[in-house]
Amino acid sequence: MKLKIAIQKSGRLSESSLKLLKECGIEFDNGLNKLKAEAYNFPLEVFFLRDDDIPQYVEDGVADIGIVGENVLLEKNRNVKTVQRLGFGKCRLSIAIPKDKTYKSAKDLKGLRIATSYATILSGYLKKKKIKAEIHEISGSVEIAPGIGLADAICDLVSSGSTLFTNGLKEVEVILKSQAALVSNKNLDKEKKALLEKLLFRMNALRSAKSNKYILLNAPNNKLKTICDILPGMKSPTILPLAEKGWSSVHSVVQEDEFWEIIEKLKANGAQGILVVPIEKMIL
């Protein structure tokens, strides 16, 4: 019994998807132009597909699970289960217009010709806003549509915004924020659900590690209670006596998004020799 996963064969999610599986300790050969590969050390078979095809393959049961952008998932509207958002491949689906055009609100889109590869999502957005506009569905090079007279505006994925700038466009509406997601077929049997849980266990250990840092510091004993209150850790900090009388070594874990604020509080309460170390895996 093998769990079958579909990932993007090329494109913005491909490299990160491969990296995620390999960081989970799963080894396989992903040579050029291969359509599938079997893992050497985990019951997993990897399919390399076009991102647009992944939702359908998962719905049909050809693949049990898949890694796909939420933008593709919503556009294709397939009957699959979103298991977990993965935190990479972040982007936004936005409407952009030529820089020299005036824009005050979404009402200014009324009557415009909008070029997009995401006709379903755009149509839903316009309907929600009660705006009538003409949708031109095209694939690839959407950003050049206003420049060649095909459309008045575009609806496309934006990461840094540099492509819009290069093509004389400005972002005016964000209609969707997207990232990579792990999706599954809704009818997995008991054995495949068990394999999926094993894979999720590894993925969650990685995600926990990336969002936390291991911290070591020296603290005066008369400040230990205050410092321990600042550093709760996973349960409580580890405290070891130092050779120098009146001092202890404190070990704990801090969340990445609270890191600098916590460091400032620690220093203000006498902490010295603070070391911060990345965590490779974190099992909670």
N, C-alpha and C positions, 0 to 999 in steps of 0.2 A: 504494500500500500504506500503510495506516494502522494504528497500534497502538490498540486500543480499551481504555479504562480505565473502570472503574466506581467511583464514589465516592458517599458518602452525600449525599443531596440536602438533608437537614436533620438536626440532631442534633449530638452532642458531637464527632464527627470531621469534620463537613462543613467548617467554617471552616479547620481546620488542614490538611486535604487540599488545599483550594483554595490556601491560602497556600504549601504545599510546591510545587505545580506552578508557581505564578507566580514563586516564588523560583528555580526551575529555568530561568527565562527563557521559559516557555511562556505565550503570550497567547491568550486565548479569551474569548468572551462568555458569562458565566454568569448571564444574566438570570433573573428570577423565573419559576417554573413551567415552565422549560425542561427537557426530558427528555434532551437531548443537545446537545453543542456541538463544533465543530471548531476545533482550534488554528490560528492564523494562521501560525505560524512553526516548527512542528514537526509531523511526521506522526502526530498524535494526535487521537483522537475521544473525548470525555468523555461518559459516561452518568451521569445523576443518578438514583440508585435508593434504595430503602429498604435500610438496612444488612442486614436479615435476608435480602434477596434476592441480595445481591452474591455470596456463595459459589456459589450455584447458577448464576447467569449466567456466572461464570468457568468452572465445571466444564463447562457446556454449550457453551462457546465463543462465546456471544453477546458477551461481553467477553473480551479476552485476559488482562487483569490487573485487579486491584481493590485498593482500600484498605479494610480492614475490621478491626474489633476482634478480638483473639484470642478473646475470650469468644464472639462470634458464630460465629467459625470453628470452634471446638470444639463448640459447641452444634449447629450444622447438620451437622457431620461430613461435609463434601463432599470429593470427590476432587480437591483442588487442591494446588498446590505453594506453600509459604511461601518467598518469595524473600528477604525482609528485614524485620526489625522496625524500626519507624520512629521510636521514641522519644517519640511524643506520644500523647495520649489515654490516659494511664496511669490505671488504676483497679484495683479488686480486687472479686472476687465473694465475698461474705461471707454467713454465716448470722448473723441477729440475732434476739434475743428481747426481750420486754418488760423494762424496766429493773428492775422489782420481782421478777423471777424469779431464783432462784439457779442458777448455772452453774459446774460444776467441770471437766468434760471433755466430749468429743464423745459419750460414753455417755449424757449427759443428754438427747440428742436422741431417744433411743429412744421410739417410740410417739407422737411429736409429729406434728401436722399442719403441714407446711411449705409455704408459698405461694411460688411462684417462676415466672419466665419462662424459667428455665434448667433444665428438668426432666432433660435428658440429662446435663449436667455434675453436677447434684446427685445424680442416681441413681447415677452412677459413683463419686462421693465416698462416699455412704452404703454402697455395696457394698464398697468398699475398706476402710472402717472396720467392716464387719460390723454395721451398725446398721439396724434395721427401723423405718422411719418412713413416714408417709403424705404423698405429694407431691401438692399441689394446683397444677396448672399454670394460671396466669392471665397475662394480658398487661396491662401498665400498672398504675400505682398499687398495686404489690405491698406497699408499706410500710404501707398502711392495713389490710391483712388481719387482723392480730391485734386491732386496735382495734374492728373490726366483728364479731369472733367467727368469721371465716372460717378462721383458722389460729392455731396456737400460736407459730409462728416464721416467718421469711421467709428467702429466699436471693436476694440482689439485688446489683446493682452499687453500690459505695461509692467516693466520691472523697474528700470532706472529712468525711463523717459527719454533716453538719448535718441532712440529711433524716431520718436515723434518730433523731437527738436530738429533732427537732420532733415526731416521731410516737411518742415515749416508748419507743424501742428502744435496745438496746445491741448492739454487734458482739461476737460470741463466737468465731467461727471464720472464718478466711480460707481459702477452698478454691481460689482461682485468682488469680494476679496477671496483669493483662492490659494490653496497649497496642496501638496501631495496627500493622498488618502489611501489607506488600505481597505479594499472592498472584498466582499465574499459572495459566493452563491448562497441563496437563501435556504438551500436544501442539502447542506453538507451532512453526510452521515456521521455517526458517532466517532468512528476512527479518525476521519479527517478533521472533525472538530477538535479532537484531542491533539492532533499534530499542529493545528492552528494555534492552540493554547500554548504549546511548547515554543512555537515561533514568536508569539506575542510576549512570552516571558523574557526571551532574549532581547527583543526590541525594547521592551519597557526598562530593562536593566541598562541598556545603552542610553535611553532618553533621560533616565534619572541621573546617570553619571554626567551627562553633558550639561545638565541644568544645575549641578552642584559642584562644589570644590572642597577638597580636604584641606583643613587649616591646622597649623601647629603654631603654638606661641608660648612664650615664657611669661608668667604672671606672678606678681607678688602675692603671697598667701593671704594677706589682709584684703585683697581685692577679688579673691576667687569667687565668692558668691555673686558679686556684681557681674563678673565676666561670664560666669556660667549662665546667668540670666540672659545675657546678650547672645550666648552661643548654646542654644538648646540641643543642637545635634539631632541625630535620628531618634535617640531616646534621651541621653544626657552626655555631656562631654566626658572624655577620658582624662583623668588627672594623674600625673606621675611626679613624684618628688625629684627635684634637681639636687645635684651635689652641693650647690650653694644654698646655705640655710635661708629659709624664709621665702624660697621661690619654688614654683612648680611648673611643669610642662603641661599644657592643655591641648588636647586634640579634639577636633570636632568637624562637622560638615556644615557649610553655608550655601545657601541658594545663590546662584549667579546674579539674579536681579536685585538681591539685597546686599551684595558683596561690599561695595564701597562704603555704604552707610554703616555697615557693621564694623568694618576696619577702623573707621573714624571713631566709633564709640569705644572700641577696644583700646586704641592708642590713648584716648582721653582718660581711660581707667587704668593706665600703667602697663599695658601689654607691651612686650618687647620681642625682638627677633621673630617677627611674624613670617611664617612660610606658607605659601599657598600652592597646592599641588593638584593637577588635573586627576580626575577619577576615570579609570578605564571602564569599569563595570560597577554597578551598584545594585545589590540585591536587597530589596526591602522585605 
